[in-house]
Amino acid sequence: MYRIKEFFFLVLFIVLSSIGTGQIISTKSVHFQVDSSMKSGELIELPQIVWINPALEYSNSTKNDVTLKAEVSATSDLEEVEIQLVEKSNKQIIGTKIYELREGKRGLTIEKNFFLPDGDILISLKAKTKKGGTVLSTRSILVGMDAMKNAVSIDRKDYALIFATNKYDNWSDLVNPIYDGNSIAKELRETYGFEVEVVENTTKKEVFRKILEYNRKAYKPQDQLMIFFAGHGQFDEDFGEGYVVAKNSVAIDKSKTSYISHSRLKTVINNIPCKHIFLTMDVCFGGTLDPEIAASRGGPDITDPDKDFLAKKLSHTTRRYLTSGGKEYVSDGIPGEHSPFAQKFIEALRTYGGSDRILTLSEIKTELEKLEPTPRMGEFGKNEDLSDFLFIKRAFQKDALKDDEK
């Protein structure tokens, strides 16, 4: 936070030293403005806006009643805070609320209920200090089932990030993870239209740098992200913790600082601002991702391939995982062939979810149940009870688009 503020200070000092008129500077969904009446070289601290709800830059709501929650603060006196609601399709302003603040007021807690019409709504929150520093921050929210159904068909993207490690500095090499990873990537890309990235033989630092890249993407409400790990895994009885082994993990490391702990992995993945995340791990002891190694129960199969089904499924926050086993070793497989888990996972992808052409997690679980050791499925982080992760066959996606064009 201090680094960000220091950066703002520097930018504002340069701007005020070099221009004589007001200027607006933008960074993604946050914009800040310098008052042209400020003296050259004067240093201004900007107000800070913290969104509580909606927290994500893009979100959705099946209900029209939406509660806006935010915190506004500054180290100098605030002058005014304004909320504005705009219907993005026609740029019509549908609501405005202005808070004029008394002398000495440097903070404001906002909790305001709005009844929003169906559609894509832009919520703008602008805060201005008496010294002239202004910050504008925005959130987009899809409201109503119809808007969400249209977005499911047209305005969504599926991502997959695959980590596969064959070569290790201090552990025995494996033969199949990269082959498995590339085969799964091919299936996801060609059959389901995923945007896929395969990262091979990564160090611990490289793994977290890559996850950070995906943390900084701008996701829309129906976007999905699958993260897959294939390689060595380990469990430490003393710490009671499972680990993914990175390329550079040290063989004898009592502190486990060179390993990727399941607890940290869950935390950083849970914080990625994508509403629907599915973590898959084909590593030994992967099931210890859940301390109780508890598998979730799949719901009944649904065979109605319409946009209502997709919109309902994608309206709940997803944090699900699937591992190749519990607290045990799992096979890497025969050289040139897939690991047993990867083979079954690919076979599940090739079922296309049956006649509905939508593959759900419960259907994947059914395909993998006969494996030994038994794969584990569960949830983590901010998962919601009715969540799912969907693999939608590309032909269905195209058909949905054609239906909209008629």
N, C-alpha and C positions, 0 to 999 in steps of 0.2 A: 504494500500500500504506500509506504514512504517513497519507494522508487517511482511509482506512478505520479505521486504528487510533485516530486522533484522534477520529473519530466515536464509536467504541466507548467510548473513555475518557469522553467527554462524557456519553453515554447512561448509562453505569454510575455516574458521579458523581451525576447527577440522580436515578437510581433509588435509590441508597443514601442520598441525602440526604432522600428523601421517603417511604420506606416502611420498615416494621419487620419485614416478612416476606419470605421468598424469592419471587422472581418470575422467570418464564420469558419471554423475548422472542424472537420468531420473525421470520425474513426468508427466505422461500422454503424451500430445503432446509437452511438453517443456523439453528440455535437456540442461544441462549446463556442461561445461568442465573446468578443472583447468589445466593450463600449468605446466608441470613437472619441468620447470626451475625456478619456483617461490621459494623464500626463505621460509624455515620452519617458520610457525607462521605469515606469511604476510597476511594482510587482503585485499581482493579484492572485489570490487563491480561489479556485473554483469551488462551488458547492458540490457536494457528493450525493448521488442518488443510488440507493440500494433497493432493488426490486425484491419483494417477498412473494407476491402473487400478481400476475404470472411471473415466475422466476426465469423462464426460458425466453429467448428472443422470439421464437415461434412456438405457439402452443394451440390447443384446441379445447372446446367445451361443447358438450352435447346440450347443455342447459343455457338458456338465455340470461339467467341471473348470474352475474359474475362479480366477484368482490376484488377490488383493486387494493393491494396492500404495498406500501413503500415507506422507506425512511429517507428523509432529506436532511442534510446537515451541512454546516459551514463553520469556519473559524472566524468569519466576520458576519455582520448582521445580514439576515435574509430580508429581502424586500417583498418578493412575490413568488408564489408557486402556482402553476397552472396545469390543469389536466384537460386534454382535448381528445375527443373520440372522432375518428374519421372512417367512413365507409370507403374502402380502397377502390371498389369497382367504379364508383362515380365521383370520388373525391369529395363527397358531401360531409360537412361537419354535422355530427349528430348529437354532440354534447360538449359542453365546456364548464369547467369548475375552476374558479380563481380564489386562492387563499392570499389575502393581504395581511402581512405579518406586522405585529407591533414592534416598536423600537426595542432592540436588544435581543430579539428572537433569532436563535441560531440553529434551531432544529424543528422538524415537523414530522409527526407520524400520521400517515394517511391510511385510512381504512374506509373505503367508499364502495357502496353497492351500486351496480348499474344493471339496467335491463337492456341488453344489446340485441339488435336485430340479427337475423341469420345472415351470414356472409363473412367476408374477410375484413376484420376491424383493426385499424391501427390506433393504438393508445399512445399518446405523447405526454410526457411529463417534463415540464420545464421549470427550472429553478433559477432565480436571479438574486444576486446580492446587491446591497446598497452601493457597493463599490463598482458595480457594472459587470461583474463576471456572470455569465449565463451558461447553463448546461441544459441540453435537451436530450432526453433518452426515450427510446421507443420500444414497444412490444407489439407484435402482431398476433392476433388470436382468431382462429376459425371458429365460428359460432353456428351451432345447429347441425343436424345430421346431414341435410342436403349439401351444405358446403363441404363437410368432411368427406362425403361420398364422392363428390367431384374431385376433391384433392387426392383421394386414394387412387383414382383412375389416371389423373393427369399430372399432379404436382407432387410426386414423391420419388424417392430414390433409395435403393438398397446398397449398403456397403459391406465389404468383407475385408478384414485385416487378418492375414494368416502368417503366424510365426512358425517356421519349420527349421529344425536344427539337426544336421547329421554329424557335423564336425565339432569336436570338443577339445579344448586345450588340456584339460586335466581329467576328463572322464572318457570312458570307452566310446568310440564313434558308433553311430547307428546307421542303418542302411536305407530306411524307408521314409522318414519324416518329410523330406523335401519332395519325394515322389508322391506321397500322400497329399501333401499340401497343394502341389500343382494340379493334381487330378481333381481334388475338391474345388479348387479355384476354377478350373475349366468347366466343371458342371454348373457351378453357381453363375458363371459369366454367360455361358451359352444357353443354358436352359431357363434360368431364372432372372437374367438381366442384371445381376449384381455388378457393381463397380468394385473390382477385386485388386488387392495388393498383396503379393507374397514377399515376405522378408526372410531371408535365409541366414542361418548361422550367426545370430545376433548376440552381442554382449549384453550384460544387464543394463548398462547405460543406454545402449541403442534401443532396447525394448521400450524403456520409459520415454525416450525422446520421440519414438514413433507414436506411442499412445498419446503423448502431448500434442502431436500434430492433429490427431483425430479429435482431441479435446477442443481444439481451436476452430474446427469446422463449424459452419452455420447449418444446423439441421432443421428441417421442417417437421411438423407434428407427426406425419405418417412415415417419415424416414426410419430405416432400420439399420442397425450395425451388428454384424457378427464378427467376433474375435475368436480365432482358433489358434491353439498352441499344440505343436507336435514335437516331442523330444523326450529328454530325461526328466524325471521327477523324483523327489525325495521327501521323506517324512522324518522329522526329528522328534524322538520320544521325549527328550528333556524339555523342549520348548512346546511340545504338543502342537506343532505347526507343520503344514505341508509347504513344499517349495517347488517352483519350476527351476530347473537347472539351466543356466545361461551358458553360452559358449565358453566364457572365461571364468565360470564358477570354479573355486578351488576345491580339490578333492577332500582335503581335511581342513574344514573351516568351522571350528566350534561355535563361533559367534554368528555364523550364517550370513555375514554381511555381503558375501559375493553371490548370494542366491536371491531369487525373486519370491518373496513370501506370498502365500495365498491371501493373507489379510491385507497386505498393501495392494496387491493386484485387484482385489475386490473394491477397495476404497477408490483407487484411481479410475477404474472402469465405471464404477457407480457415479462418479462425478462428471463423466463425459455428458455434455448437454444434448444427448440423443435420447428420445423417449423410449425407444425399443432396442434393447441390447441383449444379445445372446452370446454367452461365453461357452466355448467348447474346448475341452482339454484332453488330448490323447497322450497322457503322460502317466507314469507310475504314481500311485497315491493321489491321483487327481480328485478322488471323492472326498478327501480331507479338506477340500474347499469349504465344505460345511462341517462344522465341528461335530455335529451329530450324524453326519453322513445320511441326511434325510432326503429321500427322493420325493418330489411332488407327484400328486396324482393327476393323471390326464383326464380331461373331461370327455364327454361323449363326442364321437365324430360328427361333424356338421357337413352336410353335402350340398348346401345351397350356395353356389358360387356367385352371389350377387354383391353389389357394392354395399348393401346394408350390412352384410356379414363382415366384410372387410373393415368398414368404418367402425363397427362395434368392437371388433377385435383390436383395432389399432387405437382405440380411445383410452386404453389403460396402459399405465407405465410398465414397461417390461424390464426386468433384471433376472433373467433365467440362465441356468448353466447346465451343461451336460458333460460328464467326464467318462473316461473309458473304464473306470473301475472305482473301487472304494479305497480302503486302506491296504493296498496290496500292489505287487508288481504286475505289469501288463506286458504283453508280448509286442515286440517290434515287428515280428513277422519274418517271412523268408525273403532274402535279397531278391529284388525285382518284382516282388508282390507287395500288396498293401498290408498294413497291420490289420489284425482282425477287426478292430474298431473302425478304422478308416474304410475298410471294405464294406462293412455293413452300413456305415453312414452314407457312402456313395450309392449303395443299393437303395437306401431309403430315399435319397434325392431322385433316383431314377424311377421311383413309383409315381412321381408327380402328384402325390396326394390322392391318387385314384381318379375317379370320373370327374370330380369337381376341379381338378388341376390346382388345388391349394393344399400344400403340405403343411400340417401343423406340428407342434412339438409333441403332442400326444401320439400322433401317427409315427413320428420318428422313434419315439420311445418304444412303441409296439414292435417296430422292425428290429430294434436292438436288444430286446429283452432276453433272447435266447443265448446271447453271448456269455462266455465265461472268461474272466469275472464279469458280473452283471454291471453294465453302465449305470451311473447314478445321475439323476436329474433333480434339480432343486431351484431355489431362488436366493437372491441376496439383495442387499441395499434397499432401495425404495420401490421394490416390486409391488404391484397391486394384484389382488386375488384373481381377477378375471383376465389377466394379461396373457399374451401369446406372442410368438414370433412366427411369421408366415413366409413360406417360400411359394411365390406365386408364379406359375409357369408363364413364360413370356407370351404364348399364344393367347392366354386369357387376358393379359394386360392389353394386348392389341385389340382384342374383341371389345373390351370395355371402352376403349377410346373410340372405336367405330360406332358403338351404340350412342355415345355422346354426340357424335357428329351428325346423326340422323335427324 
